[in-house]
C-alpha cells in the first residue's frame, strides 16, 4: 500500500519528486503561509498519513500526535528541531529526524559574514539614504564605518557553522576567539582560533560577536542585559542561530542607548514579530530568517528530509534520527 506523506508547506520540488518517485502520495499544504497549530491538527485528523514533513514553524506536540495516530515519522525540514516535543515522540514510539545539510552551514556562514560587512560599512543605512533622495554629493563624513581587518571575532558556538564563519573571517584578516561546551581542535589549528573558558570572556574581548548555538534551556537569553554591558561600546552582535538566544528587549535598549554599536539579526525572539522600537533603529540590520536561503542549501535540505522518509519506509534506518 502506498505511503502518504503530508508536507506542511511548499519545499523545493526535488524533495517532493523523490517521494513521488517511490510511489508515495505527497500532499503539500497549498497555501504559502505558516500553518496554525489548529489547522495542522484538523488536517491530520482528516487524513490518514504515515509521515509528516514539517518545518521549524510547525509546533509538533502531544495534540498533534493525538490527531494522527497513524503517523510514525516526523521529518523536520531543518537542522534544528526545538519545534518538536522529541521526548513525547520517543515515549510514543514516533521517530523524529532533522535535515543537517552541509550546504546549510555554508549558506548561514556566508550570510553571517555578509551581515558583519554590512554593519561595518553601514551599507543598509547608506542604501536607504540614496533611495530616499537624500544623497546630494560626496562628503568626507558620510556614513563612516569601520574596518574589519585586524578586529577580533568572538564565536559563541564553534560547531559546523561557527567553523565556517572562522574560515571566512581568517581570510578577512580577523583574529578569532571562541567558546563552546566542547573545544574544537580543528578551528584552533587551521584558523588560529583561541579558546576562552566563558561567554563573558569572549564578550569582553571581541569586536564582533557571532552566535552559533542551538536553542536550549541553557541558551535561552544567553545574551541578556548584563552580558550586553560586557561588550565593547564599538562592538557588533550577530545572531543567525535562534531568536530567543537573545533577550531582544534588552538588545533594543542597548542599541538605543549605544551600549553597543550595532547588531544584525536573521532570527527574532517572537518571530515573525520584533520587539517594539527595534525596527526603527538605524544601527540594526534585520533579515527575515533567510540565512540558509540559498538554492543549493534548500535543495539539499529537501533531499535529506525526503531521504529520511524513504529510508524509514524502505526498511533502512534514517541517518538523521534525533530521538533514537
C-alpha positions, 0 to 999 in steps of 0.5 A: 500500500502506498505511503502518504506523506503530508508536507506542511508547506511548499519545499523545493520540488526535488524533495517532493519528486523523490517521494513521488518517485517511490510511489508515495502520495505527497500532499503539500499544504497549498497555501504559502503561509505558516500553518496554525497549530489548529489547522495542522491538527484538523488536517491530520485528523482528516487524513490518514498519513504515515509521515509528516514533513514539517518545518521549524514553524510547525509546533509538533506536540502531544495534540498533534500526535493525538490527531494522527495516530497513524503517523510514525515519522516526523521529518523536520525540514531543518537542522534544528528541531526545538519545534518538536516535543522529541521526548513525547515522540520517543515515549510514543514510539514516533521517530523524529529526524532533522535535515543537517545539510552541509550546504546549510552551514555554508549558506548561514556562514556566508550570510553571517559574514555578509551581515558583519560587512554590512554593519561595518560599512553601514551599507543598509543605512547608506542604501536607504539614504540614496533611495530616499533622495537624500544623497546630494554629493560626496562628503568626507563624513558620510556614513563612516564605518569601520574596518574589519581587518585586524578586529577580533571575532568572538564565536559563541558556538564553534560547531559546523557553522561557527567553523565556517564563519572562522574560515571566512573571517581568517581570510578577512584578516580577523583574529578569532576567539571562541567558546563552546561546551566542547573545544574544537581542535580543528578551528584552533589549528587551521584558523588560529582560533583561541579558546576562552573558558566563558561567554563573558570572556569572549564578550569582553574581548571581541569586536564582533560577536557571532552566535552559533548555538542551538536553542536550549534551556541553557541558551535561552537569553544567553545574551541578556542585559548584563552580558550586553554591558560586557561588550565593547561600546564599538562592538557588533552582535550577530545572531543567525542561530535562534531568536530567543538566544537573545533577550531582544528587549534588552538588545533594543535598549542597548542599541538605543542607548549605544551600549553597543554599536550595532547588531544584525539579526536573521532570527527574532525572539517572537518571530515573525514579530520584533520587539517594539522600537527595534525596527526603527533603529538605524544601527540594526540590520534585520533579515527575515530568517533567510540565512540558509536561503540559498538554492543549493542549501534548500535543495539539499535540505529537501533531499535529506528530509525526503531521504529520511522518509524513504529510508524509514519506509524502505526498511533502512534506518534514517541517518538523521534520527534525533530521538533514537 
